[in-house]
Amino acid sequence: MRIALQSLCQEYWPPVYSFIREQGIAPEDAEDLTQGFFAHLLQSKWFAKADPSRGRMRGFLFSSLESFLHNSRRAGKAWKRGHQRAVQIQGAENMFTTEPVDHLSPDLAFHRRWVLTMIERVVEEMSREYASRDQAAVFAAILPRLGDSSIPEEAGEFSDLASSLGMQPVSLRVALSRARETFRTKLFDEVGRTITSEDPAEIRAELQALLGFL
Protein backbone atom coordinates (compact mmCIF):
# COMPACT_ATOMS: atom_id res chain seq x y z
CA MET A 1 0.00 0.00 0.00
CA ARG A 2 2.73 2.46 0.92
CA ILE A 3 4.60 1.90 -2.35
CA ALA A 4 1.38 2.39 -4.34
CA LEU A 5 0.60 5.65 -2.55
CA GLN A 6 4.16 6.88 -2.97
CA SER A 7 3.78 6.28 -6.68
CA LEU A 8 0.53 8.23 -6.75
CA CYS A 9 2.21 11.15 -4.99
CA GLN A 10 4.88 11.19 -7.69
CA GLU A 11 2.36 11.05 -10.49
CA TYR A 12 -0.28 13.39 -9.11
CA TRP A 13 1.76 16.39 -8.00
CA PRO A 14 0.30 18.73 -10.70
CA PRO A 15 -2.98 19.40 -8.81
CA VAL A 16 -0.99 20.21 -5.68
CA TYR A 17 1.32 22.64 -7.46
CA SER A 18 -1.55 24.31 -9.31
CA PHE A 19 -3.56 24.75 -6.11
CA ILE A 20 -0.59 26.35 -4.35
CA ARG A 21 -0.01 28.71 -7.28
CA GLU A 22 -3.71 29.64 -7.19
CA GLN A 23 -3.05 31.06 -3.74
CA GLY A 24 -0.90 33.76 -5.36
CA ILE A 25 2.37 32.11 -4.32
CA ALA A 26 5.38 32.70 -6.57
CA PRO A 27 6.59 29.81 -8.78
CA GLU A 28 9.80 29.10 -6.86
CA ASP A 29 8.02 29.15 -3.51
CA ALA A 30 5.17 27.04 -4.92
CA GLU A 31 7.61 24.38 -6.02
CA ASP A 32 9.28 24.44 -2.62
CA LEU A 33 5.92 24.11 -0.87
CA THR A 34 4.95 21.26 -3.18
CA GLN A 35 8.14 19.44 -2.28
CA GLY A 36 7.65 20.26 1.38
CA PHE A 37 4.10 18.97 1.33
CA PHE A 38 5.01 15.61 -0.15
CA ALA A 39 8.09 15.31 2.07
CA HIS A 40 5.80 15.90 5.04
CA LEU A 41 3.45 13.15 3.88
CA LEU A 42 6.18 10.65 3.17
CA GLN A 43 7.85 11.25 6.52
CA SER A 44 4.67 11.19 8.59
CA LYS A 45 2.10 8.54 9.39
CA TRP A 46 -0.20 9.99 6.74
CA PHE A 47 -0.13 6.79 4.71
CA ALA A 48 -1.64 4.89 7.61
CA LYS A 49 -4.54 7.34 7.53
CA ALA A 50 -5.05 7.15 3.77
CA ASP A 51 -7.71 4.49 4.10
CA PRO A 52 -10.06 4.33 1.09
CA SER A 53 -12.98 3.70 3.45
CA ARG A 54 -12.38 7.16 4.92
CA GLY A 55 -12.60 8.95 1.59
CA ARG A 56 -11.04 9.11 -1.83
CA MET A 57 -7.35 9.78 -1.97
CA ARG A 58 -7.86 13.00 -3.93
CA GLY A 59 -10.19 14.30 -1.22
CA PHE A 60 -7.84 13.22 1.54
CA LEU A 61 -4.88 14.72 -0.29
CA PHE A 62 -6.74 18.00 -0.80
CA SER A 63 -7.75 18.34 2.85
CA SER A 64 -4.19 17.47 3.92
CA LEU A 65 -2.83 20.12 1.55
CA GLU A 66 -5.16 22.78 2.95
CA SER A 67 -4.07 21.88 6.46
CA PHE A 68 -0.40 21.90 5.48
CA LEU A 69 -0.64 25.36 3.91
CA HIS A 70 -2.62 26.71 6.85
CA ASN A 71 -0.02 25.44 9.32
CA SER A 72 2.82 26.75 7.18
CA ARG A 73 1.29 30.23 7.09
CA ARG A 74 0.55 30.21 10.80
CA ALA A 75 4.07 29.13 11.65
CA GLY A 76 5.56 31.49 9.09
CA LYS A 77 7.54 28.55 7.84
CA ALA A 78 9.61 29.06 4.70
CA TRP A 79 10.55 26.08 2.56
CA LYS A 80 14.05 26.70 1.33
CA ARG A 81 15.18 25.53 -2.06
CA GLY A 82 17.54 22.62 -1.87
CA HIS A 83 15.72 20.62 0.80
CA GLN A 84 14.93 16.97 0.20
CA ARG A 85 13.06 16.48 -3.06
CA ALA A 86 10.17 14.15 -2.37
CA VAL A 87 8.87 14.09 -5.96
CA GLN A 88 10.35 14.82 -9.36
CA ILE A 89 8.72 17.96 -10.75
CA GLN A 90 9.21 18.94 -14.37
CA GLY A 91 7.52 21.69 -16.35
CA ALA A 92 5.34 22.73 -13.43
CA GLU A 93 5.09 26.43 -14.23
CA ASN A 94 4.62 25.84 -17.95
CA MET A 95 1.76 23.50 -17.15
CA PHE A 96 0.19 26.07 -14.84
CA THR A 97 0.49 29.06 -17.18
CA THR A 98 -0.84 27.19 -20.22
CA GLU A 99 -3.97 25.90 -18.53
CA PRO A 100 -7.18 27.54 -19.76
CA VAL A 101 -8.56 30.30 -17.57
CA ASP A 102 -11.81 28.79 -16.27
CA HIS A 103 -12.43 31.00 -13.22
CA LEU A 104 -13.05 27.98 -11.02
CA SER A 105 -12.57 28.23 -7.29
CA PRO A 106 -9.18 26.83 -6.17
CA ASP A 107 -10.78 23.71 -4.70
CA LEU A 108 -12.72 22.88 -7.87
CA ALA A 109 -9.64 23.66 -9.94
CA PHE A 110 -7.70 21.13 -7.84
CA HIS A 111 -10.14 18.35 -8.66
CA ARG A 112 -10.30 19.38 -12.32
CA ARG A 113 -6.51 19.25 -12.58
CA TRP A 114 -6.63 15.84 -10.86
CA VAL A 115 -8.85 14.34 -13.56
CA LEU A 116 -6.89 16.06 -16.33
CA THR A 117 -3.68 14.56 -14.94
CA MET A 118 -5.37 11.17 -14.93
CA ILE A 119 -6.44 11.53 -18.56
CA GLU A 120 -2.98 12.75 -19.55
CA ARG A 121 -1.42 9.68 -17.97
CA VAL A 122 -3.73 7.38 -19.92
CA VAL A 123 -3.06 9.23 -23.17
CA GLU A 124 0.70 9.08 -22.60
CA GLU A 125 0.51 5.33 -22.01
CA MET A 126 -1.52 4.80 -25.17
CA SER A 127 0.84 7.01 -27.15
CA ARG A 128 3.79 4.86 -26.12
CA GLU A 129 1.93 1.69 -27.05
CA TYR A 130 0.99 2.98 -30.51
CA ALA A 131 4.53 4.22 -31.09
CA SER A 132 5.89 0.78 -30.22
CA ARG A 133 3.70 -0.58 -33.06
CA ASP A 134 4.84 2.13 -35.48
CA GLN A 135 1.37 3.66 -35.38
CA ALA A 136 2.22 7.01 -33.86
CA ALA A 137 0.67 8.88 -36.81
CA VAL A 138 -2.58 6.94 -36.44
CA PHE A 139 -2.80 7.73 -32.75
CA ALA A 140 -2.04 11.42 -33.34
CA ALA A 141 -4.89 11.51 -35.86
CA ILE A 142 -7.49 9.81 -33.68
CA LEU A 143 -6.45 11.43 -30.39
CA PRO A 144 -8.75 14.47 -30.76
CA ARG A 145 -11.63 12.04 -31.39
CA LEU A 146 -11.07 9.69 -28.47
CA GLY A 147 -13.76 11.32 -26.39
CA ASP A 148 -15.92 12.66 -29.22
CA SER A 149 -18.35 10.24 -30.84
CA SER A 150 -20.46 13.00 -32.40
CA ILE A 151 -18.49 13.20 -35.66
CA PRO A 152 -20.48 11.38 -38.38
CA GLU A 153 -18.58 8.44 -39.80
CA GLU A 154 -19.48 9.46 -43.34
CA ALA A 155 -18.20 13.02 -42.90
CA GLY A 156 -15.82 14.16 -45.62
CA GLU A 157 -13.31 15.22 -43.01
CA PHE A 158 -13.13 11.68 -41.69
CA SER A 159 -12.60 10.25 -45.18
CA ASP A 160 -9.86 12.81 -45.86
CA LEU A 161 -8.17 11.86 -42.60
CA ALA A 162 -8.21 8.19 -43.53
CA SER A 163 -6.76 9.01 -46.94
CA SER A 164 -3.94 11.07 -45.39
CA LEU A 165 -2.98 8.02 -43.35
CA GLY A 166 -3.12 5.66 -46.32
CA MET A 167 -6.11 3.88 -44.80
CA GLN A 168 -9.62 3.05 -45.91
CA PRO A 169 -12.33 4.88 -43.94
CA VAL A 170 -13.66 1.56 -42.63
CA SER A 171 -10.21 0.64 -41.28
CA LEU A 172 -9.88 4.00 -39.55
CA ARG A 173 -13.34 3.61 -38.04
CA VAL A 174 -12.31 0.26 -36.59
CA ALA A 175 -9.05 1.74 -35.27
CA LEU A 176 -10.93 4.63 -33.67
CA SER A 177 -13.50 2.32 -32.10
CA ARG A 178 -10.76 0.15 -30.62
CA ALA A 179 -8.85 3.19 -29.36
CA ARG A 180 -11.94 4.54 -27.63
CA GLU A 181 -12.53 1.20 -25.93
CA THR A 182 -8.89 1.04 -24.85
CA PHE A 183 -9.09 4.60 -23.53
CA ARG A 184 -12.21 3.85 -21.51
CA THR A 185 -10.69 0.67 -20.09
CA LYS A 186 -7.42 2.32 -19.13
CA LEU A 187 -9.17 5.31 -17.59
CA PHE A 188 -11.38 2.97 -15.58
CA ASP A 189 -8.30 1.09 -14.36
CA GLU A 190 -6.50 4.34 -13.49
CA VAL A 191 -9.45 5.52 -11.43
CA GLY A 192 -9.44 2.21 -9.58
CA ARG A 193 -5.74 2.62 -8.86
CA THR A 194 -6.21 6.10 -7.42
CA ILE A 195 -8.92 4.92 -5.03
CA THR A 196 -7.15 1.61 -4.35
CA SER A 197 -10.31 -0.30 -5.16
CA GLU A 198 -11.27 -3.12 -7.52
CA ASP A 199 -15.00 -2.71 -6.93
CA PRO A 200 -16.54 -1.74 -10.31
CA ALA A 201 -19.38 0.15 -8.63
CA GLU A 202 -16.96 2.26 -6.57
CA ILE A 203 -14.81 2.95 -9.61
CA ARG A 204 -17.80 3.97 -11.74
CA ALA A 205 -19.01 6.31 -9.00
CA GLU A 206 -15.61 7.95 -8.70
CA LEU A 207 -15.26 8.23 -12.47
CA GLN A 208 -18.67 9.87 -12.75
CA ALA A 209 -17.72 12.34 -10.02
CA LEU A 210 -14.43 13.15 -11.71
CA LEU A 211 -15.95 13.72 -15.14
CA GLY A 212 -18.28 16.23 -13.50
CA PHE A 213 -15.26 18.51 -12.98
CA LEU A 214 -14.52 18.78 -16.70
QUIWOCOR-V311181 format. One record per residue. N is the residue number from 1. PHI is phi in degrees with one decimal (NA if undefined). PSI is psi in radians with two decimals (* if undefined). OMEGA is omega in whole degrees, -180 to 180 (* if undefined). Layout:
n:N phi:PHI psi:PSI omega:OMEGA
n:N phi:PHI psi:PSI omega:OMEGA
This chain:
n:1 phi:NA psi:-0.79 omega:-178
n:2 phi:-61.7 psi:-0.75 omega:-180
n:3 phi:-62.2 psi:-0.73 omega:-180
n:4 phi:-63.0 psi:-0.73 omega:-179
n:5 phi:-71.2 psi:-0.60 omega:175
n:6 phi:-61.7 psi:-0.71 omega:179
n:7 phi:-63.7 psi:-0.72 omega:179
n:8 phi:-64.4 psi:-0.66 omega:177
n:9 phi:-60.3 psi:-0.76 omega:180
n:10 phi:-64.1 psi:-0.65 omega:-174
n:11 phi:-86.8 psi:-0.43 omega:-175
n:12 phi:-115.0 psi:0.68 omega:174
n:13 phi:-76.2 psi:-0.45 omega:-177
n:14 phi:-53.8 psi:-0.76 omega:178
n:15 phi:-62.1 psi:-0.60 omega:180
n:16 phi:-66.9 psi:-0.85 omega:180
n:17 phi:-61.3 psi:-0.80 omega:-179
n:18 phi:-61.8 psi:-0.73 omega:-180
n:19 phi:-62.6 psi:-0.74 omega:180
n:20 phi:-64.4 psi:-0.73 omega:178
n:21 phi:-64.2 psi:-0.59 omega:180
n:22 phi:-64.4 psi:-0.30 omega:178
n:23 phi:-81.0 psi:0.05 omega:-179
n:24 phi:84.6 psi:0.27 omega:-179
n:25 phi:-84.3 psi:2.40 omega:-178
n:26 phi:-62.3 psi:2.66 omega:-176
n:27 phi:-52.0 psi:-0.84 omega:-178
n:28 phi:-63.6 psi:-0.74 omega:179
n:29 phi:-68.5 psi:-0.61 omega:179
n:30 phi:-64.6 psi:-0.69 omega:178
n:31 phi:-67.4 psi:-0.70 omega:178
n:32 phi:-62.9 psi:-0.75 omega:180
n:33 phi:-66.8 psi:-0.63 omega:177
n:34 phi:-61.8 psi:-0.82 omega:178
n:35 phi:-62.5 psi:-0.75 omega:-180
n:36 phi:-63.4 psi:-0.66 omega:180
n:37 phi:-63.1 psi:-0.86 omega:-178
n:38 phi:-70.2 psi:-0.59 omega:176
n:39 phi:-62.5 psi:-0.71 omega:178
n:40 phi:-61.1 psi:-0.77 omega:-179
n:41 phi:-64.9 psi:-0.79 omega:-176
n:42 phi:-68.9 psi:-0.45 omega:-178
n:43 phi:-94.3 psi:-0.15 omega:-177
n:44 phi:-102.3 psi:-3.01 omega:177
n:45 phi:-94.9 psi:0.40 omega:-178
n:46 phi:-57.7 psi:-0.68 omega:-177
n:47 phi:-61.5 psi:-0.55 omega:179
n:48 phi:-68.2 psi:-0.43 omega:-180
n:49 phi:-89.5 psi:-0.26 omega:-176
n:50 phi:-79.0 psi:1.07 omega:-179
n:51 phi:-89.6 psi:2.13 omega:-180
n:52 phi:-53.3 psi:-0.53 omega:-179
n:53 phi:-69.0 psi:-0.26 omega:-180
n:54 phi:-98.6 psi:0.07 omega:179
n:55 phi:134.9 psi:2.75 omega:180
n:56 phi:-63.6 psi:2.62 omega:-178
n:57 phi:-59.5 psi:-0.69 omega:-178
n:58 phi:-62.9 psi:-0.65 omega:178
n:59 phi:-69.7 psi:-0.71 omega:179
n:60 phi:-66.9 psi:-0.71 omega:179
n:61 phi:-64.7 psi:-0.71 omega:-179
n:62 phi:-64.8 psi:-0.82 omega:-180
n:63 phi:-64.9 psi:-0.63 omega:178
n:64 phi:-66.5 psi:-0.66 omega:179
n:65 phi:-66.1 psi:-0.76 omega:178
n:66 phi:-59.5 psi:-0.76 omega:180
n:67 phi:-64.9 psi:-0.73 omega:180
n:68 phi:-61.4 psi:-0.81 omega:-179
n:69 phi:-66.1 psi:-0.69 omega:178
n:70 phi:-61.2 psi:-0.81 omega:-179
n:71 phi:-66.6 psi:-0.61 omega:179
n:72 phi:-65.9 psi:-0.74 omega:179
n:73 phi:-65.8 psi:-0.77 omega:-177
n:74 phi:-63.7 psi:-0.64 omega:-179
n:75 phi:-86.3 psi:-0.15 omega:-177
n:76 phi:63.1 psi:0.58 omega:-174
n:77 phi:-82.7 psi:2.27 omega:178
n:78 phi:-106.4 psi:2.28 omega:179
n:79 phi:-94.2 psi:1.92 omega:-175
n:80 phi:-81.1 psi:2.46 omega:176
n:81 phi:-62.9 psi:2.48 omega:179
n:82 phi:102.8 psi:-0.09 omega:177
n:83 phi:-74.4 psi:3.08 omega:-177
n:84 phi:-53.4 psi:2.27 omega:-180
n:85 phi:-91.9 psi:1.96 omega:-176
n:86 phi:-82.2 psi:-0.54 omega:180
n:87 phi:-135.6 psi:2.73 omega:177
n:88 phi:-90.8 psi:2.01 omega:-178
n:89 phi:-110.1 psi:2.21 omega:178
n:90 phi:-134.0 psi:2.33 omega:175
n:91 phi:66.5 psi:0.46 omega:-175
n:92 phi:-61.4 psi:-0.87 omega:-176
n:93 phi:-69.4 psi:-0.64 omega:177
n:94 phi:-62.1 psi:-0.72 omega:177
n:95 phi:-60.3 psi:-0.78 omega:-176
n:96 phi:-67.0 psi:-0.77 omega:-175
n:97 phi:-75.3 psi:-0.35 omega:-180
n:98 phi:-95.5 psi:-0.05 omega:177
n:99 phi:-70.3 psi:2.49 omega:178
n:100 phi:-60.4 psi:2.52 omega:176
n:101 phi:-79.5 psi:1.95 omega:-176
n:102 phi:-115.3 psi:-0.05 omega:177
n:103 phi:58.1 psi:0.50 omega:175
n:104 phi:-78.6 psi:2.72 omega:173
n:105 phi:-66.2 psi:2.70 omega:-178
n:106 phi:-55.0 psi:-0.64 omega:-179
n:107 phi:-69.7 psi:-0.73 omega:177
n:108 phi:-67.8 psi:-0.63 omega:178
n:109 phi:-63.5 psi:-0.62 omega:177
n:110 phi:-59.7 psi:-0.85 omega:-178
n:111 phi:-69.7 psi:-0.58 omega:177
n:112 phi:-66.5 psi:-0.77 omega:179
n:113 phi:-65.5 psi:-0.55 omega:177
n:114 phi:-60.2 psi:-0.88 omega:-178
n:115 phi:-70.2 psi:-0.59 omega:176
n:116 phi:-65.1 psi:-0.69 omega:177
n:117 phi:-62.7 psi:-0.70 omega:178
n:118 phi:-61.6 psi:-0.82 omega:180
n:119 phi:-63.8 psi:-0.73 omega:179
n:120 phi:-60.4 psi:-0.68 omega:179
n:121 phi:-64.5 psi:-0.73 omega:179
n:122 phi:-65.1 psi:-0.76 omega:180
n:123 phi:-63.4 psi:-0.73 omega:179
n:124 phi:-62.3 psi:-0.70 omega:179
n:125 phi:-64.8 psi:-0.77 omega:179
n:126 phi:-65.1 psi:-0.67 omega:179
n:127 phi:-60.1 psi:-0.74 omega:179
n:128 phi:-64.5 psi:-0.71 omega:-179
n:129 phi:-65.3 psi:-0.75 omega:179
n:130 phi:-66.2 psi:-0.69 omega:180
n:131 phi:-63.2 psi:-0.64 omega:180
n:132 phi:-66.4 psi:-0.34 omega:178
n:133 phi:-103.4 psi:0.25 omega:-178
n:134 phi:57.8 psi:0.66 omega:179
n:135 phi:-123.1 psi:0.55 omega:-179
n:136 phi:-60.6 psi:-0.69 omega:-179
n:137 phi:-65.8 psi:-0.65 omega:179
n:138 phi:-65.8 psi:-0.77 omega:-179
n:139 phi:-65.6 psi:-0.71 omega:179
n:140 phi:-60.3 psi:-0.60 omega:-178
n:141 phi:-75.3 psi:-0.64 omega:-176
n:142 phi:-92.1 psi:-0.21 omega:-178
n:143 phi:-53.6 psi:-0.82 omega:-179
n:144 phi:-64.0 psi:-0.26 omega:-177
n:145 phi:-103.8 psi:0.04 omega:-177
n:146 phi:-58.2 psi:-0.71 omega:-178
n:147 phi:-106.9 psi:0.24 omega:-177
n:148 phi:-124.8 psi:1.80 omega:180
n:149 phi:-100.1 psi:0.24 omega:-176
n:150 phi:-88.6 psi:-0.16 omega:-179
n:151 phi:-78.1 psi:2.10 omega:-179
n:152 phi:-58.9 psi:2.40 omega:-179
n:153 phi:-64.1 psi:-0.49 omega:-177
n:154 phi:-89.0 psi:0.04 omega:-178
n:155 phi:-60.2 psi:2.48 omega:-179
n:156 phi:-59.8 psi:-0.61 omega:180
n:157 phi:-60.7 psi:-0.69 omega:-180
n:158 phi:-66.5 psi:-0.75 omega:179
n:159 phi:-64.1 psi:-0.70 omega:178
n:160 phi:-64.2 psi:-0.66 omega:179
n:161 phi:-64.3 psi:-0.77 omega:179
n:162 phi:-61.4 psi:-0.73 omega:180
n:163 phi:-63.5 psi:-0.68 omega:-179
n:164 phi:-65.5 psi:-0.39 omega:180
n:165 phi:-96.5 psi:-0.01 omega:-178
n:166 phi:71.7 psi:0.52 omega:-177
n:167 phi:-121.3 psi:2.73 omega:171
n:168 phi:-80.2 psi:2.56 omega:180
n:169 phi:-52.5 psi:-0.67 omega:-178
n:170 phi:-65.0 psi:-0.63 omega:180
n:171 phi:-68.9 psi:-0.66 omega:179
n:172 phi:-69.5 psi:-0.62 omega:177
n:173 phi:-63.0 psi:-0.72 omega:178
n:174 phi:-64.8 psi:-0.76 omega:-180
n:175 phi:-62.8 psi:-0.70 omega:180
n:176 phi:-67.5 psi:-0.73 omega:179
n:177 phi:-61.8 psi:-0.76 omega:180
n:178 phi:-66.4 psi:-0.68 omega:180
n:179 phi:-65.4 psi:-0.70 omega:178
n:180 phi:-63.7 psi:-0.70 omega:179
n:181 phi:-66.8 psi:-0.72 omega:178
n:182 phi:-63.6 psi:-0.74 omega:179
n:183 phi:-60.6 psi:-0.81 omega:-180
n:184 phi:-62.3 psi:-0.74 omega:-179
n:185 phi:-65.1 psi:-0.81 omega:-179
n:186 phi:-66.3 psi:-0.67 omega:179
n:187 phi:-65.8 psi:-0.72 omega:177
n:188 phi:-59.2 psi:-0.80 omega:-180
n:189 phi:-65.2 psi:-0.67 omega:-180
n:190 phi:-66.4 psi:-0.69 omega:177
n:191 phi:-61.7 psi:-0.78 omega:178
n:192 phi:-59.4 psi:-0.66 omega:180
n:193 phi:-67.1 psi:-0.66 omega:-177
n:194 phi:-74.4 psi:-0.34 omega:177
n:195 phi:-108.6 psi:0.15 omega:180
n:196 phi:45.8 psi:0.91 omega:-180
n:197 phi:-139.3 psi:2.57 omega:175
n:198 phi:-113.0 psi:0.13 omega:-180
n:199 phi:-79.0 psi:1.98 omega:-178
n:200 phi:-55.8 psi:-0.65 omega:-179
n:201 phi:-65.6 psi:-0.73 omega:178
n:202 phi:-65.3 psi:-0.72 omega:-179
n:203 phi:-66.0 psi:-0.77 omega:179
n:204 phi:-61.8 psi:-0.69 omega:180
n:205 phi:-64.6 psi:-0.74 omega:179
n:206 phi:-67.3 psi:-0.72 omega:180
n:207 phi:-62.6 psi:-0.75 omega:178
n:208 phi:-62.0 psi:-0.72 omega:179
n:209 phi:-64.3 psi:-0.72 omega:-179
n:210 phi:-66.5 psi:-0.74 omega:-179
n:211 phi:-64.6 psi:-0.39 omega:177
n:212 phi:-68.2 psi:-0.26 omega:179
n:213 phi:-88.1 psi:-0.12 omega:-178
n:214 phi:-84.2 psi:* omega:*
